[in-house]
């Protein structure tokens, strides 16, 4: 375990980052130099570049406070690196997104969801402190430290879902939770999406099912008459089988959900159960075919490898050109995660299965955290008098989920044919309209089609405009609309 620090271990790196920012051409938008990306917007492959602002010094776990259950980590630290550093000490972040190369800074400035989100909310809700490189009043960069109750509290509140439009996280302090060596799973089948939604409600209210504690819950809808919830809990021993299951080689995890009623994985393998096959999307590359899987190097069965294949196709359009020569219809990419209020989830799933030819889909319950005994206080965000006067005001304005409202994330990642008489983007626009109709929101890591006024209404336009005026008045970073919709 790292030694507790008494001085700032990143003081020199912070000063260097500020100088490097000031040296960037003032007439060009600032972009982060990264080798990997988990964005699926048009242009993401182009913008995911090694050029730009290098913040690679802010990668790693710099301090673990076991007593306080917190850690100081760099914003460019991937969750794979976080888990590797924290799990041997018996801890994990409160929410570990499904893909290894998601960075914690990306999850906080974007969105991250996993099977612990029904009790731990979103990654930014477990943040105690953020150190952010902003544009500064003169456009030459300024580093500020934001907490829930200091003079930068509005930036702390507005930063989540800003996607780099307000600045970049250098380092942050996050809460941790104790981890056990294993996770025991139960796969419970439902014959309709209504029954599935009802069961989700029970688990979210009681954090239990059939008399057993539930620490994690997510599910898969294979079709209108076949869906499953996977209910899991931490455990110190392998329960009900000789050894933990291994889905990092020949076996495919999501198929086990249909084939088994119970299972046990190591904590490490549970956290990355979806990464090996990018949920089920590795089948698009043939990686689930038994012959190809035997030949595919085991260490290349991971999401970042598949993403590089997709990025290559985005840049060069090889398969699209081949399909066109074969007379096949063009395809529209439909890669989205949406949050739907629980009481409208069955309605959304029914509509989706009737109108969008994509199966399976992922479901993951989520609700904002509430500190015990705090009334309207949420995860370190102190309720102001205005909050109490307007109880409907979301605590995180750029992704306005509401306190005390249970939601279900629905994820679907594929493509559909653009049928004659239809236009590219029609399916995504229909999904956006349905999500809005049902009181939900969609994540902004992929293509979005909103007009600017609608986007501002849905994603905290007034709040981010005020933050932009204060922290980036010279416009060094693209706006959220430019990044999320216009893919600049």
N, C-alpha and C positions, 0 to 999 in steps of 0.2 A: 504494500500500500504506500502511495507517495507520502512523504513527510509533510506535515502541515506547514504552510508557508507563513512567514511573518512579514515579508516584503512582497511587493508586486512582481511576480515572475515575468511579466510581460511589458514592463515599463519601457524597455528599449524598443521592443517590437511595435508598441503603440506609437511611439514617437516616429519611428521609421515609416509606419503606415500613413501617418499624417503628412510627412514630407513627400512620400511617393504620390499621394493623392494631389498635393499642391503642384507637383511637377507634370501632371497629366495635361494634355491640350485642353484649354478651357472651352473650346468651341465644339467639343465632342462629348456625347453622353458617356458617363462613367459606366464601365462594365467590369464585372468580376472575372478574373482569370481562373478558369476551372477546367480540369480535364474531363470531368463527368457531369452529367445533368440528369434530372428526372422529370424534366419538362417535356410536354408533348405539343406545345404550340407550334404552328407554322413559323419557321424561322429559328426555332430553338436549336436545331442542329447547327445552324450558321452561327448563332450567338454563343453556343457552348464552346468557348475558345480558350486557348492558353494565353491569348493577348488580353491586356487590360490590367486591372489593379491586382497585384499579387499579394494575397493575404495568407499565404501558406504557413506563415509563422504561427498563425492562430489555429493550430491543429493539434489536438491532444488533450489529455486530462491533466490539469496542472495542480489540482489539490482535491483531496477527498476528506471530508469531515464526517467520520463515521458516527460520531455522537449526534450531530445535527442532521445527519442523513442528507448532506448536500455535497455538490462537487462544483469546482470551477473548471470549465471546459472551453476550448476554442471553438469559435463559430463555424470553422470549416472542418470540424471533426465529424467523420461519418459515424452513423450509429453502429456500424460494424466495429469501428475502433473504440467507441464508447463501451459496447458490450464486452469486448475483449479486455478492456482495462478495468471495468467495474465488476463483472461477474465473479472473477476469482476472489474479490473482496466481499462477496455475498450481497451485492447490490445491482440494481438495474435502474434506468430512468423510469419515471412513472408511466410513460407511453413510449414504446419502441415501434416506430413505423415499420411496415412490412419489408422494405427493401434496404439492403445493406448500405448502399452508397448515398442514401439520403443523409445530408448533413444536418446537424442540430440547428445551425443557423438557418438553413433552408426550411426546416420544419417549423421554426418559430416565426420567420417572416412569411412563410407560406402556410401550409396546413399539413398536419400529420395525424393519422387516426389508426388505432389498432384495437385489439380485443379487450384491452384494459380501459378503453375510453368510456365505457358505461359507468365506471367509478372514478376514473382519473382525468376525464375530459380530454383537452387538447394539449399538445406539448407546451404551448406558451403559458398555460395555466400553472405549470410547475416551475416557472422561472421566478427567481427571487431578485435578480439584478441583470441588467443588460448594459454592456459597454458598446456603443454604436459609433461608427464613423459616419457623420452626416456631411452635408454639403457645406455648411457654415455660412455665416452671413455674407462673407465676401466671395464665396464659391471656391475657396482654397482648402476646405475641409476643416472639420472640428470634431473632436472626440468628446462625447458626453456619456455620462453614466446615468441610467434611468432605473428607477425603482417605482413601486406602486405608490409611494408616499413622499418622494422627494420633489425638487423643483422641475424635474423632467417627467413627472407622472403622466402627463398627457401623451408624451411620446411613448412611454411604456404601454399605455392603453391602446394607442393607435398603431403601433408598429406591427402587431400580428396581422397577417394577410396583406401587407404592403409590398411584398415581393421585390424588395430592393429599390422601391421608389422613394424611400426616405433615408436610405443608407444601408450599411452593412454591419452585421454583428461581428465584433472582434472577439469578445469572450462573454460568458454569462455564467451565473450561478444557478444551478438547477436542483430541485428536490430529487431524492432517490427513494426507492422502496427496497426492503429486504427481499432477496430471491432464494428459493429453494433449489436443490439440484435437479429436480424433475418437475414435469407438468403432466398431470393425468387428464385425459380427455374422454368425453362422452359425446357421441354423435346421435342426436335425437331427430328422427324423421317426422315431417308433417306433410299431409296430403293436400294442403291448400295454403295460399299466402295469408289468408285471414287467420288461420290457426297459428301460423308462424309468428305473425305480428302480436297476437294475444300472448304467446309464450314469451316473446321478447319483453312485453310489458311486465309480466310476472317476475322475470329475472331482474329487470331494472329496478323494480320496487323492492324486492326482497333480497337480491344478491344471492339467491339460492334457487334450486330446482329439485323437486322430489326429495326434499330433506337434506340435500347436499350443498355445501358452500360453492359458490361460483366466483372465481377470480378473473376469468376471461370468458368472453362470449363473442362469437361471430358466426356467420352462417353462409350457406351457398344455396341459391335457388337454381335447380337444374331445369325446372319447367313448372307449369302451373300446378301440377299434381305431385311434384317431388322437390322438397326442400328440407334443409337440415340446419339445426343449430348445433354448434360445437361448444359444449360447456366444459370448462377446464378449471383446474385449481392447482396451486403450488403443492408439492409433496416432497418429503425427504426420502422416499423410497420408491422403487419400481413396483407399481400396483398391478397385480393380475396377469403378469406375463414375465417370462424369464429375464429378458433384457429390453432396453428401450428400442423402439422402432427407429429405422434409419431411412429417411426419404431423400438423402443426398446422392443416391446412386440410381439403381435400376427402378426402384419403386417411386411412384408419383403420389405426392401427398393428397391432392384433392380427390383422387380416385379412392383413396382409403376411406374417405368420408362416407361414400356409398357402400363400401364393402365391410366396414367394421363398426361395431357399436361402441367399443372402448379402445383406448390406446394410451401409451405412455411415451413421452419424448424427453430427452435431456432438456434442461432449460435453454441451452444454446440452440439446439435444433428446433425447439418450439418457436423461439423468437424469429428464426429464419425459415420456418416451414414453407412460407409462400415465396421466398426469394429464389429457391432452386429452380422452379419452373415458372417464375414470374406469374404467380397464381397458376393459370392454365395456358398462358399465352405462348409458352415455349413450343406448344404443338404447331404453331404457325411456321416454325423453323424446322419441323421434323424431329425435334429433340425428344419427343415422347414415343417415337417409333422404336420398337425394341432393338432393331439392328443399328439404327443411327445412334441410339442411346449408348450402346456398348462401345461404339467408336468415339463418341463425344467425350473429351477429357473431363473427368469428374470436377476438376477445379474450374472448368469453364461453364458448368451448369449454374449460372447465376445471372441476376437481372441486368447487371451492367454490361455483360457480354451481349445479351439480346438487344439492349438499348443501342449499342454501337451498330448492330446490324440494321436496326430501324433507322438510325441516323444516317447511315450510308444510303439507304433507300430514299430517305427524304431529300438528300443532296443530289442523287443521281437518277432516281426514278427507273431503275433497271427493270424491276418486276412490273411496274406500271406500263412500261413500253412493251414488254413481252405480252402482257395481257391485252393491250390494245391491238397488237398485230394478230392475236388469236381471235379478235372480234368480241372479246369480253367487255362487259359494261365497266365503266370507271367505278371506283369505290370511294365512299366517303368514310373518313376515319371518325369513329364514335368512341372516344376514350374520355370517360368522365367519372367523377365521384360527386354525388349529390347528397345533401342532407335533407331528409324529409321528416316532418313531425310524425311521431309514432302513430298518432291516430289517423294519419293519411297514408301511411306506408303501404298497406294492402291495396289501397286504391291506386297508388303510383305503380306498384309492381304489376297489378292486373293490366293497367294501361300499357306499361312498357312491354310486357310479354305479348300483348295483342298487336302492338304497333311497330316494334323494333325487333328484327330477327337476330337477336344476340342472346345466346345462352352458353354457359351459366352466368349468373351475376352474383356478386358478393354483397352481403349485408353485415353491418357492424353497428350495434347500438352506441349512442353517445349522448352524454348530457354534461352541461357545464358543472364544474366542481362547486361545492358549497362547503365552506369551513364549518365544522361543528359549532352550533350555538351562536352563529354569527348573524342570524336573521337574513338580511339582504347582502351580506358580505360574501364575495366569491373569490377563492383562491388568491388571497393577497391583495385583491382590488377592494379598497375601502369604499363603502357606499358614501357618496356625498349627499348633501341636503337635496341637490337637484335629482339625484338618483332616487331618493326616497319620495320626492314629490312626483316623479314620473317613474313608476315601478316597471313600466314597459321598456325603459331605455336599456338597450343591450350594453353589457359591460365591455365588449370588444367591438367597436363600431364598424370596423371594416369587414367583419364577418358576423352579422348580427343575429346569432342564435340567442334565444331568450332563456333566462333563468327559470328553472322549474318546468321546462318543457323537454320531455324526452324526444330524441331524434334517432333516426336510423340512417346511417350512411349506406348508400347503394352505389356499388362500383361496377362499371361495365367497360370492357376494353377490347374493342374489335373494330370491324369496318362493315359497311353495308353497301350494296349495289346502288348506284345512282340510276334509278329507273327512268325510262323514256318519259319526257315531259316534266321531270323533276330537276332541281338544281343542286349542285354540291352545297352542303350546309343545311339543306331542308330538314334533315332528321335531327341534327343538333339544335336547330332553332325550335323545332317542335318540342324537344326535351326541355330546353330552357323555358319555354312558355308553360309547360305542364308543371315544372318544378316551382315556378313563380306562382302559378295558380294555387298550388297546394301549400303555399307558405314556406317553401324550402329555399335553399341556396345551393349553388354548385361551386366546387373548388375551381381555382383559376390556373391550375398547372397545365391545362390543355386548351384546345381551341375554344374561343368564346365569340359570340356573334351579336352581343347587345349593342344597341345604339348608346351614345354617350349619356343621354339623360337617364335612360333606364338603368344603365350601369351605375351612375352616381347615386340613384335612389336605392339600389340594392346593396351597394358596397361602400356605404359611409362617405359619400362624396364630400359633404360639408366638413366632416372630421379630417379627412386626409388633405383637403385643400388648406385648412387652417394649419395643419402640421407642416405641409409643404412650404407655406409662406414663412413659417418660423425656422425650419431646419434646413430648407433647401431653396431659399428665395432666388438663387441664380439658376435654378433648374439644371443642376449638374447630373441628376438622375432622371431617367424617363419617368413620366407619370404612370400611375397604376393602369389607367386605361390604355396608354400607349403600349405598356408591357403585356397586359393580359388580353387585349382585344386586337390591337394593331401589330403586336409581336415585334415591336421595335427594340 
